[in-house]
Amino acid sequence: MDLAGRVYFDLVTPDVWRFYLLLLAAQREGARVGLEWKPYLDGGVPDGPLEGHGALLAACELVRHDVVMSHGPFVSALLTAIHAERVAVEDQDLVALAGRVAGVDGEIVSSGAVAGPGRVLLEASQREAESLGVDAVPSLYRHGPVLAVRTTSAAAGVGALARLQLIEGMLSDDGLWELRKP
């Protein structure tokens, strides 16, 4: 199975981490995943200097824009550091660490670059997400209504491919129904 589209994400929401783990597990079971990862900040991009989480998402957009092939490894390194290794989003070395893991030149994600072009790209991604109706992360988009994905820690277990196929079916639908479990 192939899953394509856009996923709107942040780096701190546990559902994003669990969804990422679901995608990895489904890939091990044979899925081909070609999602474009686009940042979304609940509440919007703050006025003033970007710090912490906002700066990290601006760095993600800068890498997505300038070093396309390194974007996936960069986002992966950030998610892993934050969720598996419990590195704080405020850690000044986090962007450099993710850059080294992804093979990104440190100058690309320097604080000056993140504050300038990275901020502009993050704001554009935010406007795009809001225009589509994104109001939660992770949310998937592909030529229809956005699909917010909620997960539990069991989502990435055995049968991840079947779970991803259900998500694919919902993305392909006309948006007239919704599945929920308490």
N, C-alpha and C positions, 0 to 999 in steps of 0.2 A: 504494500500500500504506500501511496505517496501522500504526504501532508504538506501543502504549500499555503502561503498567505503571510499575514503579518501577525506578530504577537506583540501586544503592548505590555510593557513590563516595568517594574521598578526593581531595585536590588535588595529591598528589605522585607518585603511581604513573604511570609512563609508559603503561601499558595504558589508564588512564582518559583520558589526553590523546588517545591514538590512537583510542579508541572514540568520543570526542567528535568528532574529525575525520571518522571514518567516518559518524557521524550527519549532520554538515554536508554531506558529499559526497552522501549518499543523498538528503538534502532537495533538493539542487541537481538531482538526477536524478528528482525527483517524489515522494519519500516524504513522508508526513505523520507527524511524530514528536511524540508527546504523552507524554513520560516525566516522571515526578515524580522529581527528584534528591534523594536522601536520603543524608546523610553516614554513613560507617562508619570507625571508627578501629581498625586492627589492634591488638589488645592491649587495647582498651577505652579509655574515657575516664579519663585519669590523675587520681589524687588531687591535691589542691592546685590552685594557680592554673592556668588555661588559658593557654598561651603558644604562639606559633608556629602550627603546623599545627592543633592543637586549638582555638585561639582563632578561626582562620579558619573551621573547620567549624562552630563554634558561631555565628559571624556568619552563615554560610549558612543555618543552621536558623532563626535569628531573622528573617532577611529572608524565607525561605519562609513563615514563620508570620505575619509582620506586614505584609509588602509583597509579596503573592503575585505580582503582575504584574512585579515587578522581580527576582524570584528567578533566572530564566533568564539575563538579562543580567549579574547579579551573579556567578553561578557562572562564566559564560563569561569575564567580565573577569578573574576570579582565575586560571582555568586558562590563559588566554592570557598573563597577566603572568608566571606561574610557569614555563610550559613554552616559550613562544615568546620572551619577553623576558628570561627567566632572572632574574626578581626573586626574591630569597630569601624564604621563608615567614616568616622572622623580621623582615622589613622592616616597621617601624612604620607606614609610609605605605600599605601594600598594601590594607588594608581601606578606607581613605578613598578611594584611587584607584578601586577596584572600585565603591564606593558612588557616586562621581561619574559613572562610566561608566554605571551602571545607574539613575541618578536617585534614589538612596536618601538620605534625610536622614541626615547624619552622626550625629545623636543616637541613631538606631535601632541603629547598630552601634558605638556607643561602647564603650570597655572595660568600663564599669560594666554596661551592658546585656548584653554578651557574657558577662561573668562570672556574672550572675544568671540571667535568663530564658533566655539563649542556652545556657548550660550545661545547664539543666533539659531543654530541647528536644533538645539533642545526646544527653544520656543516654537519653532516651526513644527516639530514633531508633536508638541503639546497641542497646538492649534489644530493640526490634522486629526489627532485622536479625539479631541472634543467635538470636531465637526462630524465625526462618525458616530458619536454617542458613547464613546468609552467613558466609563465612570468607575472602573475597578480593574485591578490587575491580578492575574494575567487575563487579557481579553484577546480573542482571535478575530481577525477580520479577513474576509475574502468575498468580495462582490455581494454583500448582503448585510443584514444586521450583525453587529458585533456579538460575539459569544463570550461571556464571562465564564471562566473555568474555576471551580472550587474543587479542592482535592483534600484527601487525607493522606497520612503517611503510607497507607496500604496501596495507593494508586500506582506506585512504581514496582509493585511486586509482580508475581507471575500473572500473565494475562494482560500485560501492558499494551500489547499490540491490539487486542480486542477493545480495550478502553479507548485507544487512540482512533480505532475505526468508528466507534460510536461518536466521538467528537467530530470526526470527518463527516459523518452522516448529518450531524446537526449543522455543520458549516454549509453543507450542500443543500440544506432544506430552504424553504421559503421564509423561515423566521416566524411561522405562525404558531409554533408550539415550543414548549420548554420542559425540560426534565429537571426534577429536584428530588432529593432525598433528604430527610431531616438528619 
